[in-house]
């Protein structure tokens, strides 16, 4: 049994056209294929919402559906594919469409009458070290893909005169089909199978691309990657994927970021962690050391008596937030190094010190109660 269209959109049966539109927009955004890549369940819900909106947003279709249910809506919406949805409802998002390219510009999908088939998306990986992630980077990469044919300019024909109007659809790009049902005649429209929605037929094809309007080649793409990206995040560049067939919109270039591990620093969200190994004498007497930071170094003072595990914070020395909410810190964790081999002289010195009062954890327990309670319990 098909679900009720009002139930799909989550609106009452007396909902206004504006309420229906808002409900559909919310569902379309939630289950949009750009937000849910390779998610078949989300794609099905996206199509289901579009079918419901197709019927309920049209006064005549809605009236027939209210009277006769799904039988009354037979032939409406059910055969819509993704191209149909984007073509018919692509403007439903209005201003501020969150599925615009990360780098700006509106997203164009599907097929317009007079334009060919949209090109497919491409996926690439870009490697970035920690300094590039912290500061942002511009990358130039070579992408092998379908590019617009430079001989015909993408039209697929030898010249502008090498066309004729499609005889099947008379240039409309769509064909109308009338089906007889128990409620009477139902008319539906679909893409013309002869010209594939373009409304015209090529009579003399371009010899280089053989009518496709594109050839396989290579393009150097410049990618501006903002600071604060992380491993696995996906960015997109509108229109930088495979060129479309015969002037169709180009697909998008989807960019996945791969982090190159830093030899000394470890990333935790916007903070970076550095483990500082010091010997017993250094932490007992106190010292000043230089530690590596992103793209440089910094000096920090180690007070005498510093315990292993002590954390020092270098404010603002981390990675910027991708959303612009400030910058992380660098955390320096002190670890006391214990030598595994000692000379005779070193052994003698330590033997003399081990029974000293200041070297006895028990004697220091009252003086540093909080630390030792935590240490022993």
N, C-alpha and C positions, 0 to 999 in steps of 0.2 A: 504494500500500500504506500502510495506517495504521501509525504508529509504535507500538511496544510500550509499553503503559502503564507498566511498570516502568522502561523506558528514559526515558520522558518525565519521570518524577519522580526519576530517578537513584537508584533503590533496588534492592536485591537481591530476588529472587523469594521469599526467606524473610523479608523485612523485617517487623518488628512493626508493629502498628497505630499505635504512637506514632512510629515512624520514618517511616511513610508520611505521617502528619499533619504532622510537622516538615518533610519534604521539600516537601509541597504548600504549606505556609505560606511557605517561602522563595521558591518560584517565583512564588506569587501576589503577594507583596510586590514582587518584581523586575519583574514584567510588569503590575502593577496599572494600570488606565487613568488613575488620578489621577497616577501618577508618569510615565506615558507618554502625554500628551494627543495625540490625532490620530495615533497610531502604530498602523496597521492590523496590522503584524507582531506587535507586543507584545500587541495585543488577541487575535489568533489564538492566541498561545502561552498567554495567560491562560485562554482557553476550553479549549484542549487540556489544560492542567494540571488544570482543574476536571473535565473529562470523565474523566481518568485517576483522579483522587481519588474521584469519584463511584462508580466501579466498585471500586477497590481498598480503599476504606474500609468497604465493605459485605461482610460475610462470605459471604453467599449469592452476590452478584454476582461476587466475587473467585474463589470456587470454580468457578463456571461459566466464567469467563474463563480460569482456569488449565487447565481441561480442554479447552475448545473454542476458545480464542482470541477474536478479535473477533467471529466468528460467534456465539459463545456469549453475547457481551455486546450483541448486536443489540437496539436499543430502549432501551439504557441511555445516558444522558448526551449522546448525539450531537446531540440537538435543543435542548440547553440554550441559552438566550439570557442576556444579561447580568443581566437581572432575576432569572432563575431562580438564577443563580450567587450573587448577593448575598443572595437570599432564603434559600437552602439553606445556604450556607457563610459567611454574614456574620459569624458568631461565631467563626470559626476563628482569628482573630487574637488573641482574648482581650484581656488588659489591655495597654495601651500601644500600641494600634493606631496606626501612623504616619500613617494616612489619616484621622485625626480632623481636624476643622476646625482651622485655624491658630489660631483664637481660642477653641478649647475646644469641648467637646460632641461627642457621637458622631455618626458619619455614618450616615444611614439611607437606604437605596436600595430601588428596586424597588416591589413591591406586597405588602402583607399582606392576608390575607383580611379582608374587611369594610372595607378602605380603598381609595380610588381610585388612579389613576395618579400616579406621582411627577412633580412639575414639573421643567422643564428648568433647566439652569444658565444664569446670565447672566454676561457679561463686561463689565467697566468699566475705564476708565483713570483713574488719579489722578495729577495733576501735583504734584510736590514740589520746593521749592527746597533748596539745600544746607543751610540752617539747619534746616529741617524734618527733613531726612534725618539730620542730626547729633543732633537732640534728640528725634526722634519727634514725631508729630502726630496730632491728632484731626480727621478730615474728615467733614463732613456733605454728602451728595450726594443728589440727587433721582434715583430710579430708576423708569423707566417699565416696568411689568411686569404680569403677572397677579397679582392679589391676591385674598384670600379674600372671597367674596360676603358683604356685611354683612347681607343680608336673610335668607338661610337659614343663615348661619354656616358655609358650606362643604359642607353635606351634599347640596345640589343638589335637595332635595325641598321641597315647600311646607311640610310639617311632619313630625314624627317618625312620623306615622301613614300617610304617603304612600309606603309600601313594601310589597312582597310578596316572599316567598321565591322565589328562582329555581327554575323547574320543571325546568330542564335538569340542574343539579347538586344540587338539593335543599338549597341553602344552603351547600354545601361549598366552592364557589369553584373546584373542580377537577373534571375529568371523567376517568374511567378508560377506557382503550382496550385491548382484547385483540387481539393479532396472532398469527396462526398461523404458526409457523416449523417447520423440519425437526426442531428440538429440542423442539417442543411449543408450548404457548401462552405468549406473552410479554405481560405487562401493563405498560402505561406510563400515566403520569398527565400531564395538562396543564391549563393555565388554561381555565376554562370560557369558550367563545366567546360565550355569551349575556349573562352578567353581567360578563364580563371579570375574573373572580376575586373579585368582591365578595360573591357569595352571595345578593344581593338585587337586585330591580328596582324602580326608581322608578315609581310609578303616577301621581303628580301632581307635575310639575316646578316648581321655583321660577321665577316669572315674570321675575325680574331676570337671573339667570344662565342660564336655560333648561336647568337640570339639570347644568351643569358644576361648580357650586360655587365658581366663581371668575369674576371680571370683570377687564377691562383697566383699570388705574389707575396710581397713582403713590405711591411711598413714600419718605420721607426716611430714609436709612440712615446711622447714625453708625459710622464706621470708625476704630478705634484702630490706628495704624500704628507699629510699633516703630522705634527708632533703628537706623540702619545698613543700611536697605534700599538696593537699587541698581536701576538701569535694567533693566526687563524682568522683575524678580522677580515671581512670582505668589503672592498670598495668597488665602485663601478664608474666607468666612463661611458657616457651616453654616445652611441653612434660610432664607437671604435671597435666593434666586433666585425663579423663577416659582412661584406657589402650585400645588399639585397639583390634579388633577381629583377632585371629590367627596371631599375630606378626605385625599387622598394627600399624602405628605410633600412639602414644598417643596424645590426645587432649591437649589443653592448659588450664592453670589455670588463670582465669581472676579475679583480685583482685580490689575491690572497697574500697576506704578509707572513713571511717566515723569519723569525728572529734568529740571528747568529749569536750564540752564547758568548758572553764576555769572559775573558780568561780569569778575572778576579772578582767581578761583581755579579751578584745574583739579583734578579728582578722579582719583586713581589708587588704586583699591581703598579702603583706609581712610586713606591719606595724601592730603593736598591740596598742590598745588604753586603757588607764586607766583613770578613772574619780576619781579625788582627791577632796574629800569634806573637806573644811576647814571652821572654824567659822570666824566671822567678825573680832575678835580681832587678829587672826593669820595673816590674809591678810593685816590688817591695820598696824600691827607692824612688819610684816615679821617673818619668822620662817625657820627652817630646818626640813624636814620630810623624812621618809623612805617609799619608794613605792615598791610594789612587781614587779618583773620582771620575765621573763621566767626562771624558775629554780633558782631564788634567789631574791635579793632585791638591791635597790640603793638609796642613799641619794641625795636629791635635795634641793637647797636653794630657798625659796620663798621670793622675795624682798618685802619690805613694800609698801603698796599701790597697790598690785596686784589685778586686777579686775577679777570678775567672767567671765569665758570663756577663760582666758589666757591659751595658749598652751606652754608646755615645751617639748623639743625634747631630747630623750636619743639616741644618734646616735649608730647604730649597735646593738641595743637591741631587734630587731625584728626577723623576720623569713628569712632564706636564700631563694633566688630565686631558683626554681627547675632547671632552665636553667643555673645556675651558674653565674648570673649577679649581684653579690653582695648580701647585706643583708639589710633588712628593719630596721626601727627605732621603738622605743616605744614613743608614744605621750601621755603626761600627761596633761589632761584637768582639770583646776581648776574650781570647783563649790563652791560658798559660801553658806554655810548652814544657813538657817534662822530658829531659834527656834520657836516652836509653843506654847510653854508654858514658862512663866517667873514667877519668884518669885517676891514678893513685893520689895525686895531690888534691884533686877535686873531691874525691871520696873522703879524704882526711878532713878537709874543711867542713864538709857537710856533717860528718860524724860529730864534730865539735859543736855545730849549731843545733842539731836536732833535739837536744835536751834543754836548750835555752827556753826560758819562760815565754818569750815573744814568739817562739816557734811552736808552742803547744796550743792546739785547737781548744782544749778544755780550759786552759787558762784565759783564753780570749773570749770564752762563751758569754760571760756576763757583759763584757765590753761591747760585743757585737751580737747581742742576743737575737735580734730579728733575723740576721743572716744565718747564724748557726742553727736556730730552730728550724728554719726552712731547709738548711743543708742536711741535717741529721734526721728530719722527720718528713 
